[in-house]
Amino acid sequence: MKNKNIIKMEIMMAVLGLVLIFATIYFIRKDPKEILPQEEPIAQSDPEVDYSKIRSVSGKYSYEDENFSSMFGIDVAEFQQEIDWKKVKEDSVEFAYIRLGRRGATQGDLYMDDRFEANYEGARKNGIKTGVYFFSQALDEKEAIEEAHFVLSALENKPIDLPIAYDLEEVFLEDGLVSRIFLLDKEQLTKNAIAFVNEIRKFGHEAIIYTYPYWLTNFYILDEIRDIPMWYAQYDVSKPEIDNPIMIWQYSNKGTINGISKDTDLNIMFIRKENN
């Protein structure tokens, strides 16, 4: 039988080892806001879209060539608080992605966005094309499918115009806490995204994945999600830097839109013309 002091020492060493492991992971997985812009772009973007033809008028991007046109849009959640959608429409906003809900980052409960109903009704009433997104914290495919069902149930009798978006990001919490997906590897995170998309498609909707350079590089396997439409966020660059076609480019998170008192994400959607 081991001496009690030796046992105590072994326990202390084991605890210290775990602390070092978590500390190493923490410093590797920095907040993406701290490391953008990316030092080495993933690659060039969709060759079918000539990004040099993007035009900006008062910060609102548009695009037109023989193959593609575009729409200008925003995405909003409860953080934007009350929105005057009539003024938003008058400010040339053509589409809006509205957060439908989220999964809690610690306990994993599912929640509706506090302003989903008001935002959905306001956008629809004012003729703005609408889509919804869900903020995921799924641990596995089963939870991702549960999230898809949550979205589909909330959309019963609520028509939408755009693909349902899957938004998976790491959450940085206070008091040293980490989100429930903190230790998941890119294989599992990719499986979760695919499971959500496939379940949405099973019920007749198209789906899209929201991502950004740091997350796509480190936590998704791009080759396994290339065939899924992509909503790509990258700021302070002249064009999206990604070796994959994208449907939407979120080019700013500091936009000013009439009718919204808070900073707002700005997006351009590339739309292939029917004859091409």
N, C-alpha and C positions, 0 to 999 in steps of 0.2 A: 504494500500500500504506500502511495506517495506521501511524502511529507506535506503538511498543510501549507507551508510557506511556498513550496515548489508549485503546488496546485494554484495558489493565488497568483504566483508569478506567471504561470501559463495562461491563466484567464486574462490577466492584464495585457499580455503580449497579443493575445487573440483580438481583444477589443481594440488595441492600438492598430493592429493590422487592418481591421475593418474601417477605422477612422481614416487611415491613409488611403485606402481604396476609394472611399467616398470623396475625399478631398481631391484626389487625382481626377476623378470623373467630373467633379464640379468645375475644376479649372479648365478642363478640356472643353466642356460643353458650356461655353460662355453665352451670354445673352446675345442673339444675333445683331441687335442694335449696336453692340460694342464693336463688332468686327466688320460691319458694312462701311464703305463698299468693299466688295470682295477683291482680294489682291489679284487673283487669277480668275477671269471669267470662265464659266463652265464651257462655253464655246459660242460660236455664232448662232444667231437665231434662225427662225424659219426662213429659208431662202426664197420662198414664194412671196413673202411680204418685204417690200423694199422700205425699210424703216426710215430712210432718208426722206421719204415722201410724207412723213407725219408732219402735220401742221398744227401750230398752237396759236389760239386766239384767247387772250386773257387767261392763259393757263389751261384751257380746255383743248384736248388733243382730238384731231380728226385725221382720216386717211382715205385716199381714193386713188385707185388705178383701174386698169382694165379687168382685173380679177377680183379685187376686194373693195368693199366700202367699210364704213365703221359706224359705231355709235359711241357717244360719250355717256359715262355713267358714274355712279357712286356706290359705296356700300356703307350701311349704317347699322347701328345697334342701340341698345339703351343708353350707351355712353353719350350719344348725340342729344339725348334728352328730347324734349318736344320739338317736332319739326313742322314747319309750315310748307306742306307739299305743293300748294299752289305756287308759292314763290320759287320752290325748287324747280318745278316744271318750267316756269317763266325764265329760269336761269339756264335754259338749254339742256337740262338733264334728260336723257332719253331712256336710260334704264337704271334700275336700283337693285342691288343685292341687299336683302334684309336678313339680319340674323334671326333665325327662328328659335334657336335654343342652344344649350350647351350641356356638357357633362362636367360635373364638379371635378376639380383637379386633385382633391384629396380622397373624399369618400366615394366619389363616382356616381352620385345621384344625377338624374336628368332634370333639367329645368327649362322652361320656356323663357325666352327673352321678355323682359317686362314690357317692352314697347312694341312687340311683334305685331299684335293686332292693330294698333293705331297706325304703325308704319305701313303695314300691308294695305289697309283700307285707304290711307291717304295717298299712297302711290297709285293704286288702281283707280281711284276716283279721279285722279288728275291725268290719266292716260300715260303713265310712265310704265314701261315694260318692267316686269318684276321677276326676280329670282330670289331664292332663299339659300342661306348657308347655315351649317351646323358646326359648332366648335366641339371637336371630339377630344376625348381623353381615354379612348378605348384601350384596354389592356390586351385584347385578343379579338379574333374574328367574331366570336359570339357577341361581344359587347358592341362591335361595330355594326353588326346586323341589328342589334337592339336599337342602336341610334337611328339607323335607317327607318325602322318601323315607327319610331317616335316621330320622325319628320313626316312620314307618309300619313300617319294618323292625324297630325296637326293640320295637314293640308287637305283633309277631306272636305269636299265642297269649296275648296279655295283654288281656283285656276292660277297657274303661273306661266310665264312666257319663256323662261330661261332654265338651263340645266340646274339641278340641285347641287350645291357645292359642299364638298367635304373639306373642312378646315382643321388640320391637326398641327398644333404648335405646342412647344414646351412652355409651361407656366412657371414663372419665378415668383415664389411666395416669400412672405416676410418671416422673420424669426428663424431663418435657416432651413425652413421646410422645403421639400422638393415635390414636384407633381408626381402623380401616380404612374406616369409613363416614363419617369426619369431613367430607369435602367433597361428599358426595352431596346433591342437592337434593330438595325434597319430592316432586317428580314421580317420581323414581326410587325413593325410599323407599316411596311409596304403591304403585307398581307391584310392588315386592318383596313387600309385605304381601299384595296381591291374588293374586299368583302362588302364594304359599304356601297361602293359603286355598283357592284353586281346585284345587290339586293334592290337598290333603287331602280335599276334597269329592268329587273324582273317584274316590276309593277308598272312598266310602261313609261317611265320618266328617263330622260338623259341625266347624266351626272358629270361633274367636273371636279378636279382636284385643285385646291388653292395651295400654293407653296411659294417659297422664296429661295434665293441662292444657298444660304447657309444650310437650311433644312434639306433641300433637294440634294445637296452634295453629301451631307453626312448621315441623313436619316431615311432617305428613300433610295430604292434601287431603280434608277431611271429606266433601264431597259424593260422592266416589268410593268411600267405604267405609261409607256410611250403612246399607247393607243387610246388612252383616256384624255379627253380634252383638258387643257391646263389653264389655270388662272394664276398668272405669275406676277409676284410683287418684287419690284426692284426699283430703287429710288436713286436720284442724282446721277443718272446715266442717260446718254442720248438715245439708247435703244436697249431692249431686253437682251441679255447675254445668256443664251441658252441654246443648246444643240437639240432643239425639239420645237415643233410647231406649237404655238400658243393661241388660245382663243381670246383671252383677256390679258391685258397688261395693266397692272395697278402701278402707276408711275409716280404717285405722290400720296403721302399720308398727312399732308399739311394743307389740303385744299380749303378754299373759302367758297361756300355756296350760299346764295341768298335763301333765307328760310331756315338755315341751320346755324346755331350759335357757336358750335364747336368745330375744331379741325375735322376735316372729312377726307376719307380716301377717295382719290380720283382714278378713274379707269377708262381705257379705250378698248372696245371690243371689235375684233377684226371679223368681217362677215364676207364669206365668199359669195360672189354674185351668182345668180341662179344658172346662168348660161355657161359657167366655167367649172 
